[in-house]
Amino acid sequence: MRLSFSNFPSVHFSSMSKWISNGLASALIAMLLTLSPMLAAQTSADLQVGYVNPGRVSDEAPQADAARRQLQEEFAPRDAEILSMQEELRALEDRLAEERLALSPEAQQDLQRDIVNRRRRIQRQQEAFREDFNMRRNEALGDLQQRILRVVSDFAEEQGFDLVVSDGVVYASETINITDRIIERLRLQYEQQNGNE
C-alpha cells in the first residue's frame, strides 16, 4: 500500500517553538520515541490478522465447481445448436464450391443468399450466446463472492480476528494465512447443502 502524506497539514517547528520551549519539545519527542515501540508491540500482540487468497478460494471451493457445471449444463444446448448451424453452413459452402458450374445463375444466387443469411443468423446467435453467458457467469461469480465474503466474515468473528485481508497483499506468512480453513468451511457448507437435497 502506498501512503500519501499530501493530505496531512505541514508542521513548521519554528512556529511551534513559540508555544513550546525547546527543552519541553525535546522531552516530549524523546518520550514519544521511547513509547512508540512499546505501543506498537502491545498493539501487534493483541491484534489477530488473517489473510485469504481469493483466487485459490474461488478456484478450489466446491461451490465454484458447481457454478461452472451449472453454467455448462445451462448453455450446452445453445452451444450445440450453434455448432450444428455452423456445420450446415459449411455444407452449403462446400456444395456451392463443388456445384458452382453445374448450377444455374439463379440457383447460385439463391444458394449464396442462403449462405449469407445463415452466416448472419449464426453471428446473431453467437453474440446473444456470449451476452447471456457473460451475464449469467457474472451473476454466478457475484453470488459466489458474496458467499465467500459471508464465510470469511463469520469465520473471522468466530475465531476472534481483528483484520482479514485479501487482494493487494505482497506477502503473508503461513501463520496468518487462513485460506485453507475458508476453503474447508465452504466445502463443509456445500456438503451439508447437497446432503440435504
PyMOL commands that place a pseudoatom at each C-alpha (Angstrom):
pseudoatom trace, name=CA, resn=MET, resi=1, chain=A, elem=C, hetatm=0, pos=[0.000, 0.000, 0.000]
pseudoatom trace, name=CA, resn=ARG, resi=2, chain=A, elem=C, hetatm=0, pos=[1.357, 3.395, -0.940]
pseudoatom trace, name=CA, resn=LEU, resi=3, chain=A, elem=C, hetatm=0, pos=[0.749, 6.057, 1.632]
pseudoatom trace, name=CA, resn=SER, resi=4, chain=A, elem=C, hetatm=0, pos=[0.397, 9.644, 0.575]
pseudoatom trace, name=CA, resn=PHE, resi=5, chain=A, elem=C, hetatm=0, pos=[1.083, 12.302, 3.118]
pseudoatom trace, name=CA, resn=SER, resi=6, chain=A, elem=C, hetatm=0, pos=[-0.117, 15.138, 0.928]
pseudoatom trace, name=CA, resn=ASN, resi=7, chain=A, elem=C, hetatm=0, pos=[-3.419, 15.336, 2.831]
pseudoatom trace, name=CA, resn=PHE, resi=8, chain=A, elem=C, hetatm=0, pos=[-1.735, 15.971, 6.172]
pseudoatom trace, name=CA, resn=PRO, resi=9, chain=A, elem=C, hetatm=0, pos=[-1.117, 19.583, 7.169]
pseudoatom trace, name=CA, resn=SER, resi=10, chain=A, elem=C, hetatm=0, pos=[2.521, 20.538, 7.190]
pseudoatom trace, name=CA, resn=VAL, resi=11, chain=A, elem=C, hetatm=0, pos=[4.066, 21.211, 10.574]
pseudoatom trace, name=CA, resn=HIS, resi=12, chain=A, elem=C, hetatm=0, pos=[6.506, 24.055, 10.965]
pseudoatom trace, name=CA, resn=PHE, resi=13, chain=A, elem=C, hetatm=0, pos=[8.663, 23.501, 14.009]
pseudoatom trace, name=CA, resn=SER, resi=14, chain=A, elem=C, hetatm=0, pos=[9.736, 27.122, 14.068]
pseudoatom trace, name=CA, resn=SER, resi=15, chain=A, elem=C, hetatm=0, pos=[6.151, 28.240, 14.667]
pseudoatom trace, name=CA, resn=MET, resi=16, chain=A, elem=C, hetatm=0, pos=[5.692, 25.566, 17.340]
pseudoatom trace, name=CA, resn=SER, resi=17, chain=A, elem=C, hetatm=0, pos=[8.648, 26.899, 19.251]
pseudoatom trace, name=CA, resn=LYS, resi=18, chain=A, elem=C, hetatm=0, pos=[6.612, 29.965, 20.089]
pseudoatom trace, name=CA, resn=TRP, resi=19, chain=A, elem=C, hetatm=0, pos=[4.244, 27.783, 22.092]
pseudoatom trace, name=CA, resn=ILE, resi=20, chain=A, elem=C, hetatm=0, pos=[6.606, 25.179, 23.468]
pseudoatom trace, name=CA, resn=SER, resi=21, chain=A, elem=C, hetatm=0, pos=[10.086, 25.749, 24.730]
pseudoatom trace, name=CA, resn=ASN, resi=22, chain=A, elem=C, hetatm=0, pos=[12.927, 23.790, 23.139]
pseudoatom trace, name=CA, resn=GLY, resi=23, chain=A, elem=C, hetatm=0, pos=[13.541, 21.734, 26.271]
pseudoatom trace, name=CA, resn=LEU, resi=24, chain=A, elem=C, hetatm=0, pos=[9.900, 20.733, 26.650]
pseudoatom trace, name=CA, resn=ALA, resi=25, chain=A, elem=C, hetatm=0, pos=[9.623, 19.869, 22.941]
pseudoatom trace, name=CA, resn=SER, resi=26, chain=A, elem=C, hetatm=0, pos=[12.749, 17.716, 23.108]
pseudoatom trace, name=CA, resn=ALA, resi=27, chain=A, elem=C, hetatm=0, pos=[11.450, 15.901, 26.162]
pseudoatom trace, name=CA, resn=LEU, resi=28, chain=A, elem=C, hetatm=0, pos=[8.077, 15.305, 24.512]
pseudoatom trace, name=CA, resn=ILE, resi=29, chain=A, elem=C, hetatm=0, pos=[9.694, 13.939, 21.332]
pseudoatom trace, name=CA, resn=ALA, resi=30, chain=A, elem=C, hetatm=0, pos=[12.036, 11.697, 23.333]
pseudoatom trace, name=CA, resn=MET, resi=31, chain=A, elem=C, hetatm=0, pos=[9.095, 10.342, 25.336]
pseudoatom trace, name=CA, resn=LEU, resi=32, chain=A, elem=C, hetatm=0, pos=[7.073, 9.607, 22.173]
pseudoatom trace, name=CA, resn=LEU, resi=33, chain=A, elem=C, hetatm=0, pos=[10.048, 7.862, 20.546]
pseudoatom trace, name=CA, resn=THR, resi=34, chain=A, elem=C, hetatm=0, pos=[10.558, 5.762, 23.673]
pseudoatom trace, name=CA, resn=LEU, resi=35, chain=A, elem=C, hetatm=0, pos=[6.885, 4.788, 23.986]
pseudoatom trace, name=CA, resn=SER, resi=36, chain=A, elem=C, hetatm=0, pos=[6.120, 4.165, 20.310]
pseudoatom trace, name=CA, resn=PRO, resi=37, chain=A, elem=C, hetatm=0, pos=[7.858, 0.738, 20.101]
pseudoatom trace, name=CA, resn=MET, resi=38, chain=A, elem=C, hetatm=0, pos=[6.090, -0.382, 23.282]
pseudoatom trace, name=CA, resn=LEU, resi=39, chain=A, elem=C, hetatm=0, pos=[2.731, 0.832, 21.956]
pseudoatom trace, name=CA, resn=ALA, resi=40, chain=A, elem=C, hetatm=0, pos=[3.350, -0.859, 18.608]
pseudoatom trace, name=CA, resn=ALA, resi=41, chain=A, elem=C, hetatm=0, pos=[4.348, -4.133, 20.309]
pseudoatom trace, name=CA, resn=GLN, resi=42, chain=A, elem=C, hetatm=0, pos=[1.257, -4.002, 22.513]
pseudoatom trace, name=CA, resn=THR, resi=43, chain=A, elem=C, hetatm=0, pos=[-0.998, -3.347, 19.523]
pseudoatom trace, name=CA, resn=SER, resi=44, chain=A, elem=C, hetatm=0, pos=[0.539, -6.071, 17.336]
pseudoatom trace, name=CA, resn=ALA, resi=45, chain=A, elem=C, hetatm=0, pos=[0.434, -8.608, 20.185]
pseudoatom trace, name=CA, resn=ASP, resi=46, chain=A, elem=C, hetatm=0, pos=[-3.291, -8.042, 20.677]
pseudoatom trace, name=CA, resn=LEU, resi=47, chain=A, elem=C, hetatm=0, pos=[-4.168, -7.782, 17.004]
pseudoatom trace, name=CA, resn=GLN, resi=48, chain=A, elem=C, hetatm=0, pos=[-5.141, -11.025, 15.229]
pseudoatom trace, name=CA, resn=VAL, resi=49, chain=A, elem=C, hetatm=0, pos=[-4.687, -10.728, 11.474]
pseudoatom trace, name=CA, resn=GLY, resi=50, chain=A, elem=C, hetatm=0, pos=[-5.613, -13.228, 8.790]
pseudoatom trace, name=CA, resn=TYR, resi=51, chain=A, elem=C, hetatm=0, pos=[-5.005, -13.467, 5.065]
pseudoatom trace, name=CA, resn=VAL, resi=52, chain=A, elem=C, hetatm=0, pos=[-7.224, -15.110, 2.443]
pseudoatom trace, name=CA, resn=ASN, resi=53, chain=A, elem=C, hetatm=0, pos=[-6.112, -15.835, -1.112]
pseudoatom trace, name=CA, resn=PRO, resi=54, chain=A, elem=C, hetatm=0, pos=[-9.318, -15.061, -3.051]
pseudoatom trace, name=CA, resn=GLY, resi=55, chain=A, elem=C, hetatm=0, pos=[-8.081, -16.703, -6.263]
pseudoatom trace, name=CA, resn=ARG, resi=56, chain=A, elem=C, hetatm=0, pos=[-7.465, -20.021, -4.535]
pseudoatom trace, name=CA, resn=VAL, resi=57, chain=A, elem=C, hetatm=0, pos=[-10.788, -19.892, -2.734]
pseudoatom trace, name=CA, resn=SER, resi=58, chain=A, elem=C, hetatm=0, pos=[-12.641, -19.165, -5.992]
pseudoatom trace, name=CA, resn=ASP, resi=59, chain=A, elem=C, hetatm=0, pos=[-10.793, -21.981, -7.763]
pseudoatom trace, name=CA, resn=GLU, resi=60, chain=A, elem=C, hetatm=0, pos=[-10.969, -24.625, -5.044]
pseudoatom trace, name=CA, resn=ALA, resi=61, chain=A, elem=C, hetatm=0, pos=[-14.343, -24.048, -3.395]
pseudoatom trace, name=CA, resn=PRO, resi=62, chain=A, elem=C, hetatm=0, pos=[-16.837, -26.741, -4.416]
pseudoatom trace, name=CA, resn=GLN, resi=63, chain=A, elem=C, hetatm=0, pos=[-19.442, -24.019, -4.941]
pseudoatom trace, name=CA, resn=ALA, resi=64, chain=A, elem=C, hetatm=0, pos=[-17.273, -22.662, -7.788]
pseudoatom trace, name=CA, resn=ASP, resi=65, chain=A, elem=C, hetatm=0, pos=[-17.168, -26.083, -9.463]
pseudoatom trace, name=CA, resn=ALA, resi=66, chain=A, elem=C, hetatm=0, pos=[-20.922, -26.421, -9.036]
pseudoatom trace, name=CA, resn=ALA, resi=67, chain=A, elem=C, hetatm=0, pos=[-21.487, -22.982, -10.584]
pseudoatom trace, name=CA, resn=ARG, resi=68, chain=A, elem=C, hetatm=0, pos=[-19.247, -23.869, -13.549]
pseudoatom trace, name=CA, resn=ARG, resi=69, chain=A, elem=C, hetatm=0, pos=[-21.088, -27.180, -14.083]
pseudoatom trace, name=CA, resn=GLN, resi=70, chain=A, elem=C, hetatm=0, pos=[-24.457, -25.436, -13.858]
pseudoatom trace, name=CA, resn=LEU, resi=71, chain=A, elem=C, hetatm=0, pos=[-23.420, -22.837, -16.454]
pseudoatom trace, name=CA, resn=GLN, resi=72, chain=A, elem=C, hetatm=0, pos=[-22.088, -25.564, -18.712]
pseudoatom trace, name=CA, resn=GLU, resi=73, chain=A, elem=C, hetatm=0, pos=[-25.335, -27.546, -18.455]
pseudoatom trace, name=CA, resn=GLU, resi=74, chain=A, elem=C, hetatm=0, pos=[-27.440, -24.430, -18.972]
pseudoatom trace, name=CA, resn=PHE, resi=75, chain=A, elem=C, hetatm=0, pos=[-25.590, -23.275, -22.091]
pseudoatom trace, name=CA, resn=ALA, resi=76, chain=A, elem=C, hetatm=0, pos=[-24.608, -26.619, -23.646]
pseudoatom trace, name=CA, resn=PRO, resi=77, chain=A, elem=C, hetatm=0, pos=[-27.815, -26.943, -25.738]
pseudoatom trace, name=CA, resn=ARG, resi=78, chain=A, elem=C, hetatm=0, pos=[-27.387, -23.463, -27.225]
pseudoatom trace, name=CA, resn=ASP, resi=79, chain=A, elem=C, hetatm=0, pos=[-23.711, -24.161, -27.933]
pseudoatom trace, name=CA, resn=ALA, resi=80, chain=A, elem=C, hetatm=0, pos=[-24.632, -27.407, -29.669]
pseudoatom trace, name=CA, resn=GLU, resi=81, chain=A, elem=C, hetatm=0, pos=[-27.272, -25.588, -31.718]
pseudoatom trace, name=CA, resn=ILE, resi=82, chain=A, elem=C, hetatm=0, pos=[-24.719, -23.017, -32.896]
pseudoatom trace, name=CA, resn=LEU, resi=83, chain=A, elem=C, hetatm=0, pos=[-22.261, -25.793, -33.809]
pseudoatom trace, name=CA, resn=SER, resi=84, chain=A, elem=C, hetatm=0, pos=[-24.986, -27.533, -35.794]
pseudoatom trace, name=CA, resn=MET, resi=85, chain=A, elem=C, hetatm=0, pos=[-25.805, -24.302, -37.634]
pseudoatom trace, name=CA, resn=GLN, resi=86, chain=A, elem=C, hetatm=0, pos=[-22.100, -23.844, -38.452]
pseudoatom trace, name=CA, resn=GLU, resi=87, chain=A, elem=C, hetatm=0, pos=[-21.881, -27.375, -39.843]
pseudoatom trace, name=CA, resn=GLU, resi=88, chain=A, elem=C, hetatm=0, pos=[-24.940, -26.769, -42.030]
pseudoatom trace, name=CA, resn=LEU, resi=89, chain=A, elem=C, hetatm=0, pos=[-23.361, -23.547, -43.272]
pseudoatom trace, name=CA, resn=ARG, resi=90, chain=A, elem=C, hetatm=0, pos=[-20.110, -25.339, -44.123]
pseudoatom trace, name=CA, resn=ALA, resi=91, chain=A, elem=C, hetatm=0, pos=[-22.057, -27.993, -46.010]
pseudoatom trace, name=CA, resn=LEU, resi=92, chain=A, elem=C, hetatm=0, pos=[-23.802, -25.289, -48.069]
pseudoatom trace, name=CA, resn=GLU, resi=93, chain=A, elem=C, hetatm=0, pos=[-20.493, -23.521, -48.753]
pseudoatom trace, name=CA, resn=ASP, resi=94, chain=A, elem=C, hetatm=0, pos=[-18.948, -26.829, -49.866]
pseudoatom trace, name=CA, resn=ARG, resi=95, chain=A, elem=C, hetatm=0, pos=[-21.962, -27.512, -52.099]
pseudoatom trace, name=CA, resn=LEU, resi=96, chain=A, elem=C, hetatm=0, pos=[-21.646, -24.061, -53.683]
pseudoatom trace, name=CA, resn=ALA, resi=97, chain=A, elem=C, hetatm=0, pos=[-17.924, -24.606, -54.321]
pseudoatom trace, name=CA, resn=GLU, resi=98, chain=A, elem=C, hetatm=0, pos=[-18.473, -28.077, -55.819]
pseudoatom trace, name=CA, resn=GLU, resi=99, chain=A, elem=C, hetatm=0, pos=[-21.580, -27.352, -57.895]
pseudoatom trace, name=CA, resn=ARG, resi=100, chain=A, elem=C, hetatm=0, pos=[-20.880, -23.756, -58.891]
pseudoatom trace, name=CA, resn=LEU, resi=101, chain=A, elem=C, hetatm=0, pos=[-20.507, -24.591, -62.583]
pseudoatom trace, name=CA, resn=ALA, resi=102, chain=A, elem=C, hetatm=0, pos=[-23.459, -27.001, -62.651]
pseudoatom trace, name=CA, resn=LEU, resi=103, chain=A, elem=C, hetatm=0, pos=[-25.911, -24.580, -61.001]
pseudoatom trace, name=CA, resn=SER, resi=104, chain=A, elem=C, hetatm=0, pos=[-27.910, -22.037, -62.912]
pseudoatom trace, name=CA, resn=PRO, resi=105, chain=A, elem=C, hetatm=0, pos=[-27.183, -18.381, -62.118]
pseudoatom trace, name=CA, resn=GLU, resi=106, chain=A, elem=C, hetatm=0, pos=[-30.479, -18.097, -60.230]
pseudoatom trace, name=CA, resn=ALA, resi=107, chain=A, elem=C, hetatm=0, pos=[-29.777, -21.248, -58.193]
pseudoatom trace, name=CA, resn=GLN, resi=108, chain=A, elem=C, hetatm=0, pos=[-26.271, -19.959, -57.465]
pseudoatom trace, name=CA, resn=GLN, resi=109, chain=A, elem=C, hetatm=0, pos=[-27.685, -16.627, -56.302]
pseudoatom trace, name=CA, resn=ASP, resi=110, chain=A, elem=C, hetatm=0, pos=[-30.277, -18.339, -54.105]
pseudoatom trace, name=CA, resn=LEU, resi=111, chain=A, elem=C, hetatm=0, pos=[-27.619, -20.531, -52.536]
pseudoatom trace, name=CA, resn=GLN, resi=112, chain=A, elem=C, hetatm=0, pos=[-25.311, -17.546, -51.931]
pseudoatom trace, name=CA, resn=ARG, resi=113, chain=A, elem=C, hetatm=0, pos=[-28.194, -15.587, -50.401]
pseudoatom trace, name=CA, resn=ASP, resi=114, chain=A, elem=C, hetatm=0, pos=[-28.990, -18.553, -48.131]
pseudoatom trace, name=CA, resn=ILE, resi=115, chain=A, elem=C, hetatm=0, pos=[-25.327, -18.759, -47.076]
pseudoatom trace, name=CA, resn=VAL, resi=116, chain=A, elem=C, hetatm=0, pos=[-25.196, -15.023, -46.248]
pseudoatom trace, name=CA, resn=ASN, resi=117, chain=A, elem=C, hetatm=0, pos=[-28.460, -15.209, -44.265]
pseudoatom trace, name=CA, resn=ARG, resi=118, chain=A, elem=C, hetatm=0, pos=[-27.274, -18.251, -42.314]
pseudoatom trace, name=CA, resn=ARG, resi=119, chain=A, elem=C, hetatm=0, pos=[-23.938, -16.578, -41.578]
pseudoatom trace, name=CA, resn=ARG, resi=120, chain=A, elem=C, hetatm=0, pos=[-25.774, -13.532, -40.181]
pseudoatom trace, name=CA, resn=ARG, resi=121, chain=A, elem=C, hetatm=0, pos=[-28.096, -15.728, -38.136]
pseudoatom trace, name=CA, resn=ILE, resi=122, chain=A, elem=C, hetatm=0, pos=[-25.094, -17.585, -36.683]
pseudoatom trace, name=CA, resn=GLN, resi=123, chain=A, elem=C, hetatm=0, pos=[-23.371, -14.305, -35.789]
pseudoatom trace, name=CA, resn=ARG, resi=124, chain=A, elem=C, hetatm=0, pos=[-26.521, -13.053, -34.043]
pseudoatom trace, name=CA, resn=GLN, resi=125, chain=A, elem=C, hetatm=0, pos=[-26.845, -16.339, -32.164]
pseudoatom trace, name=CA, resn=GLN, resi=126, chain=A, elem=C, hetatm=0, pos=[-23.186, -16.213, -31.115]
pseudoatom trace, name=CA, resn=GLU, resi=127, chain=A, elem=C, hetatm=0, pos=[-23.489, -12.614, -29.894]
pseudoatom trace, name=CA, resn=ALA, resi=128, chain=A, elem=C, hetatm=0, pos=[-26.642, -13.404, -27.929]
pseudoatom trace, name=CA, resn=PHE, resi=129, chain=A, elem=C, hetatm=0, pos=[-24.979, -16.518, -26.522]
pseudoatom trace, name=CA, resn=ARG, resi=130, chain=A, elem=C, hetatm=0, pos=[-21.906, -14.549, -25.389]
pseudoatom trace, name=CA, resn=GLU, resi=131, chain=A, elem=C, hetatm=0, pos=[-24.016, -11.806, -23.808]
pseudoatom trace, name=CA, resn=ASP, resi=132, chain=A, elem=C, hetatm=0, pos=[-26.262, -14.255, -21.974]
pseudoatom trace, name=CA, resn=PHE, resi=133, chain=A, elem=C, hetatm=0, pos=[-23.345, -16.422, -20.893]
pseudoatom trace, name=CA, resn=ASN, resi=134, chain=A, elem=C, hetatm=0, pos=[-21.351, -13.446, -19.595]
pseudoatom trace, name=CA, resn=MET, resi=135, chain=A, elem=C, hetatm=0, pos=[-24.376, -12.104, -17.735]
pseudoatom trace, name=CA, resn=ARG, resi=136, chain=A, elem=C, hetatm=0, pos=[-25.074, -15.467, -16.078]
pseudoatom trace, name=CA, resn=ARG, resi=137, chain=A, elem=C, hetatm=0, pos=[-21.374, -16.034, -15.330]
pseudoatom trace, name=CA, resn=ASN, resi=138, chain=A, elem=C, hetatm=0, pos=[-21.172, -12.613, -13.670]
pseudoatom trace, name=CA, resn=GLU, resi=139, chain=A, elem=C, hetatm=0, pos=[-24.295, -13.379, -11.625]
pseudoatom trace, name=CA, resn=ALA, resi=140, chain=A, elem=C, hetatm=0, pos=[-22.852, -16.722, -10.523]
pseudoatom trace, name=CA, resn=LEU, resi=141, chain=A, elem=C, hetatm=0, pos=[-19.497, -15.122, -9.737]
pseudoatom trace, name=CA, resn=GLY, resi=142, chain=A, elem=C, hetatm=0, pos=[-21.215, -12.374, -7.736]
pseudoatom trace, name=CA, resn=ASP, resi=143, chain=A, elem=C, hetatm=0, pos=[-23.194, -14.961, -5.758]
pseudoatom trace, name=CA, resn=LEU, resi=144, chain=A, elem=C, hetatm=0, pos=[-20.017, -16.946, -5.096]
pseudoatom trace, name=CA, resn=GLN, resi=145, chain=A, elem=C, hetatm=0, pos=[-18.122, -13.851, -3.972]
pseudoatom trace, name=CA, resn=GLN, resi=146, chain=A, elem=C, hetatm=0, pos=[-20.941, -12.882, -1.606]
pseudoatom trace, name=CA, resn=ARG, resi=147, chain=A, elem=C, hetatm=0, pos=[-20.955, -16.411, -0.155]
pseudoatom trace, name=CA, resn=ILE, resi=148, chain=A, elem=C, hetatm=0, pos=[-17.166, -16.337, 0.305]
pseudoatom trace, name=CA, resn=LEU, resi=149, chain=A, elem=C, hetatm=0, pos=[-17.339, -12.928, 1.989]
pseudoatom trace, name=CA, resn=ARG, resi=150, chain=A, elem=C, hetatm=0, pos=[-20.030, -14.196, 4.397]
pseudoatom trace, name=CA, resn=VAL, resi=151, chain=A, elem=C, hetatm=0, pos=[-17.961, -17.276, 5.238]
pseudoatom trace, name=CA, resn=VAL, resi=152, chain=A, elem=C, hetatm=0, pos=[-14.809, -15.212, 5.796]
pseudoatom trace, name=CA, resn=SER, resi=153, chain=A, elem=C, hetatm=0, pos=[-16.699, -12.708, 7.921]
pseudoatom trace, name=CA, resn=ASP, resi=154, chain=A, elem=C, hetatm=0, pos=[-18.395, -15.405, 10.028]
pseudoatom trace, name=CA, resn=PHE, resi=155, chain=A, elem=C, hetatm=0, pos=[-15.110, -17.280, 10.419]
pseudoatom trace, name=CA, resn=ALA, resi=156, chain=A, elem=C, hetatm=0, pos=[-13.244, -14.117, 11.431]
pseudoatom trace, name=CA, resn=GLU, resi=157, chain=A, elem=C, hetatm=0, pos=[-15.857, -13.227, 14.057]
pseudoatom trace, name=CA, resn=GLU, resi=158, chain=A, elem=C, hetatm=0, pos=[-15.949, -16.756, 15.474]
pseudoatom trace, name=CA, resn=GLN, resi=159, chain=A, elem=C, hetatm=0, pos=[-12.164, -17.043, 15.634]
pseudoatom trace, name=CA, resn=GLY, resi=160, chain=A, elem=C, hetatm=0, pos=[-11.595, -13.536, 17.034]
pseudoatom trace, name=CA, resn=PHE, resi=161, chain=A, elem=C, hetatm=0, pos=[-9.799, -11.982, 14.081]
pseudoatom trace, name=CA, resn=ASP, resi=162, chain=A, elem=C, hetatm=0, pos=[-9.443, -8.220, 14.089]
pseudoatom trace, name=CA, resn=LEU, resi=163, chain=A, elem=C, hetatm=0, pos=[-8.484, -7.928, 10.440]
pseudoatom trace, name=CA, resn=VAL, resi=164, chain=A, elem=C, hetatm=0, pos=[-8.649, -10.213, 7.404]
pseudoatom trace, name=CA, resn=VAL, resi=165, chain=A, elem=C, hetatm=0, pos=[-7.027, -9.021, 4.174]
pseudoatom trace, name=CA, resn=SER, resi=166, chain=A, elem=C, hetatm=0, pos=[-7.039, -10.433, 0.661]
pseudoatom trace, name=CA, resn=ASP, resi=167, chain=A, elem=C, hetatm=0, pos=[-6.228, -8.628, -2.607]
pseudoatom trace, name=CA, resn=GLY, resi=168, chain=A, elem=C, hetatm=0, pos=[-3.196, -6.419, -2.856]
pseudoatom trace, name=CA, resn=VAL, resi=169, chain=A, elem=C, hetatm=0, pos=[-1.110, -8.276, -0.270]
pseudoatom trace, name=CA, resn=VAL, resi=170, chain=A, elem=C, hetatm=0, pos=[2.536, -8.558, -1.214]
pseudoatom trace, name=CA, resn=TYR, resi=171, chain=A, elem=C, hetatm=0, pos=[3.446, -11.078, 1.471]
pseudoatom trace, name=CA, resn=ALA, resi=172, chain=A, elem=C, hetatm=0, pos=[1.563, -13.083, 4.063]
pseudoatom trace, name=CA, resn=SER, resi=173, chain=A, elem=C, hetatm=0, pos=[3.167, -15.728, 6.242]
pseudoatom trace, name=CA, resn=GLU, resi=174, chain=A, elem=C, hetatm=0, pos=[1.550, -19.122, 6.635]
pseudoatom trace, name=CA, resn=THR, resi=175, chain=A, elem=C, hetatm=0, pos=[0.792, -18.335, 10.278]
pseudoatom trace, name=CA, resn=ILE, resi=176, chain=A, elem=C, hetatm=0, pos=[-1.837, -15.790, 9.238]
pseudoatom trace, name=CA, resn=ASN, resi=177, chain=A, elem=C, hetatm=0, pos=[-2.960, -17.495, 6.002]
pseudoatom trace, name=CA, resn=ILE, resi=178, chain=A, elem=C, hetatm=0, pos=[-6.493, -18.793, 6.641]
pseudoatom trace, name=CA, resn=THR, resi=179, chain=A, elem=C, hetatm=0, pos=[-7.256, -19.701, 3.011]
pseudoatom trace, name=CA, resn=ASP, resi=180, chain=A, elem=C, hetatm=0, pos=[-7.293, -23.468, 3.623]
pseudoatom trace, name=CA, resn=ARG, resi=181, chain=A, elem=C, hetatm=0, pos=[-9.627, -23.048, 6.582]
pseudoatom trace, name=CA, resn=ILE, resi=182, chain=A, elem=C, hetatm=0, pos=[-12.021, -20.923, 4.492]
pseudoatom trace, name=CA, resn=ILE, resi=183, chain=A, elem=C, hetatm=0, pos=[-11.996, -23.482, 1.651]
pseudoatom trace, name=CA, resn=GLU, resi=184, chain=A, elem=C, hetatm=0, pos=[-12.675, -26.252, 4.173]
pseudoatom trace, name=CA, resn=ARG, resi=185, chain=A, elem=C, hetatm=0, pos=[-15.599, -24.321, 5.644]
pseudoatom trace, name=CA, resn=LEU, resi=186, chain=A, elem=C, hetatm=0, pos=[-17.038, -23.740, 2.154]
pseudoatom trace, name=CA, resn=ARG, resi=187, chain=A, elem=C, hetatm=0, pos=[-16.594, -27.450, 1.407]
pseudoatom trace, name=CA, resn=LEU, resi=188, chain=A, elem=C, hetatm=0, pos=[-18.483, -28.375, 4.578]
pseudoatom trace, name=CA, resn=GLN, resi=189, chain=A, elem=C, hetatm=0, pos=[-21.295, -25.948, 3.739]
pseudoatom trace, name=CA, resn=TYR, resi=190, chain=A, elem=C, hetatm=0, pos=[-21.521, -27.403, 0.243]
pseudoatom trace, name=CA, resn=GLU, resi=191, chain=A, elem=C, hetatm=0, pos=[-21.686, -30.966, 1.570]
pseudoatom trace, name=CA, resn=GLN, resi=192, chain=A, elem=C, hetatm=0, pos=[-24.372, -30.007, 4.079]
pseudoatom trace, name=CA, resn=GLN, resi=193, chain=A, elem=C, hetatm=0, pos=[-26.478, -28.274, 1.430]
pseudoatom trace, name=CA, resn=ASN, resi=194, chain=A, elem=C, hetatm=0, pos=[-26.171, -31.107, -1.064]
pseudoatom trace, name=CA, resn=GLY, resi=195, chain=A, elem=C, hetatm=0, pos=[-26.662, -33.787, 1.580]
pseudoatom trace, name=CA, resn=ASN, resi=196, chain=A, elem=C, hetatm=0, pos=[-29.994, -32.230, 2.478]
pseudoatom trace, name=CA, resn=GLU, resi=197, chain=A, elem=C, hetatm=0, pos=[-31.289, -32.064, -1.100]
for i in range(1, 197): cmd.bond("trace and resi %d" % i, "trace and resi %d" % (i + 1))
show_as sticks, trace
zoom trace
